[in-house]
Each structure stands twice: as structure tokens, then as C-alpha cells.
């Protein structure tokens, strides 16, 4: 799902098209005009949140480019992300329960220096971010059991630079004639070793391979 919001003129909303009056008069009754507590977003940095049914969480950022992108993920629940600005707005689609990370962003055309407001509603843990690039911010760590048996750990995504994650402990891993020895940055085991269950500081996209000792 991807949508573009124009500062004046036409708003495209996938299944709805609305034309603003001549002169683009402000929508004074829009929700963002109410007394909301907005949490500022930092460009390219994921902000985590948890929301319950019936609640609303509000975020804001100052556009620093003509085009900006709002990204989000959810885990185990459903959320709706709504973007507001001074003259118009765009509603996203509701997402059914589940975990999401690879959704297309909401694309907002805003003048530099103008405020954008983002509302999250639904029931889920989630993370939200914005960027001035169409490349999703954050890093991804993937795992490969490297010839072993067991359930491959789920990739960890949307990780902020310099953040730490706990590496999988390897529970249930097996390989005939070998013992699990943690994780390595190379499939041959000649890269950097990391202990299972240890904290790993993420500085870029990286695949980690199970290290097998014989």
C-alpha cells in the first residue's frame, strides 16, 4: 500500500478521491487540530509503542524534504496509521492481526519545514518511523542454521543503528556429529563469533550463521 498526499489540490486515497476547495482552506475540524499530545519522531529512527483497543497515540515530525515517508510494523495485532497535515489527510488501510514489516510506506508531499501528524490506533505492539528516502530505515539481522536441523529463528528487522538485540540461544538445533557453538558472520565459521544468547550491537544489515563445532 502506497499513497501520496498533495499539499493542495487532489488527495488520492486508493478507493477515494477528494478535492479541496479553491485556495486549500484549512480543515479546521480535523482531528489534528484538537489538543493532542504528539511524540516527536526522529528521521530514520524507529520509535516503539504499545496500544490497546480504543486508544490513540499521536506522533509528529517537521518535513525537511518535499517527499517524506511514514513506515510502521506491528506484532500480533492490528493497527491503523493515519497521516494528517494542515490542509489534508490520508487514512491507511487497517491491517488484520499478525506481524508486519515489509509494507509500503505512506508517501507525503509536504513543503520543507511544515509539520506532519501521525495517529496510530488499534491494538498491538508496533514501531513507527519516517524518512525522506523511499528506502526503509533501520537494519535487518537474518539467521541461517547452516546445515543444521531445527527451526530457523525469525529475522529481526527495523533495528535502529547502534541498538542491541539478544541472539537466539539455539534451542532445538542439532547436526549429526557437531555441537552448536553460537553464531558467526561467515558460513564457514571463519568470521566473527558471537555467543548464543549474547547481546549483539547492530551497525548494519547482516546475516548470521550457526557455528558448528566437531
N, C-alpha and C positions, 0 to 999 in steps of 0.2 A: 504494500500500500504506500503510495507516494502522492503528495498533493502539494500544490503551490498556492500561496496566498499573495495576492497583489495589494499594494498599499492603497491604490484607488482603482475603481473600475470593477472588474469581474472577479468573483471568488469561485473557484472550481472545487466542488466537494464531492467528487466521484459520481454520486447519483443526484446531486442538486446543484443548480446554478442560481446565484442571487446577484442582482445588480444593485449597487449602491446609488443613492440619489446623486444628482448632479452636484458637484462640489465635495462629495465624500464627507457629509456631515457626520460627526461622531455618533456612535450608538450609545447614548447616554445611559440607557438601561442595561447595557451589557454587564455580565457578572463581574468582570474585572474592575468595574468602577466602584464596586462595593468595598467596604472596609475589610480587606483581606490581609493576612499575614503572609507575605511572599518570602520564601527562602531563596536567596540569590544563587544562581548557578555559575560555575566557573567553566569557561570554554575548555572542551576536551577532557573534562574531569567528570567521572561518574559519581552521582550522589545517590546513596541508598535510602530506601524508605520502606515503611510497612503501613498499609492502610486497611481499615476494616469497612465492611459494608455500611453505606450511609455517610461515610466521611468524605472530605475533600482535602487534598493537600495542594498548596499553591507554590509555584516557583516563578522566578523572573530572571531575565538577563537583558543586557543592553546590546543590541545588534551592533557589531563592528564591521560588518560587510553587507553588501546588498543582499546576498543569499545566505541564509542560515538554516541549519538542520537540527531538528529535535529527534533524539533517539531514546529508546527505552527497552527494557526487558521486564519480564515478570516470571515468578516462580510459584507454580502450584495454584494460581488463582487467575482472576480476570481483572483487567484494568481498562479504563478509557482515558486517553490523553487528549486534552483539548488545548489548543493554542489560541490565545487572544492577543489582539493589539488594539491600538486606539480607534481604528475605523472599521475593522472587520475581524472575523474569526474563522477558524476551521475546526470541525469536530473530527476526531479519528473514528475508526470502527471499534466496536467492542471486540475483545479477544476472549474466546472461551477458556475455561480452566486449562492450565498446562504451563509449560516453561517455554519462553520465547526469547530469542536473542538476535535472530537474523532477519528482522523485519526492516523494510524500507522506512526511511525517516519521513517526518513531516517537513516539507521544504517551505521556508518562509522568505518571501521577498520583502525586506524592510530596509529603510534608509539607515545608514550608519548613525549610531548614537540614539536610536529610538528604542523604547522599551518593548519587550515581548513578555507576555504572561503565559504560564503553562499550568493547567489544572489536571491533577490525577485523581480519579475516582475509581471505585471498585473494591476488591478485597484480595490482597496479595502482598507478598514482599516484592520489591521491584528496585530497579535503578534507572536513573534518567540522566541524560547529558545533552549538550548542544555543541555544535561545531560550525565553522564557516567553510568546511570541506565536506564533500559528499562521501568521504572515507570515514567509516565508523571509528570513533575514538576508542582508545584503550587497547589492551593486548590480550592475546589468547595463548593459553598453555594446553597443549594436547598430550595425550598419554598413549603409549604403544606397549603392549605386554611382550612384544619382541620374541615371538616363538613360543611363549608360554600358554598355559590354559587358564581360564578364568574369565571374569567379566572385566572388560576394559573400562577404566574409570572415565567418567564423563569429562569432556574438555571444560576447563574453566575459562570464561570469556568476560569481556568488558572489565578488565582489570586495569586500575589506574597505574601509571608509571611509578615505580618505587614501592608499591604495595606488596605485602607478603601473603602467600597462600600456604596452606598445610598440604604437603604432598601425600598422596594416598599411601596407606600402610601396606598394601599388597595382600590384604586378607583374601584367601581363596585362590591365590596364584599358585601355579605348580608347573614344573617342567622336569621331565624324566632325567635323572642324573645331575640336576642342578638345584641350587637353593637361591631364593630371591635375595638380591643384595642391594636393593634400593633403585635409584633412578640415575640415568646417565644422559648426557646431551648427545651421545653418539650411539647408534645401534650396535656398534662393535664393542662398546664399553670402554673406548679409548678417550672419551671426552671427560667432562667434569662430572664427578659423582655427587649425588645428594642422598642422604639417608631417608628411608621411608618414614613418613610421619613428621619429618622436619619442616621448618619454615623455609620457604623459597621466595626470595625477593625478585619480583618480575620487572625486567627492564626492556622487554621486547617480546615479540611473538616467538615461541619456542616449542618444539616437540621434545618430550622426554621419553626415554626408552627404559623398559625394565632391564636391570643389570642382573645377569645370571652368573653365579659362581659355581664352578665344578670342583 
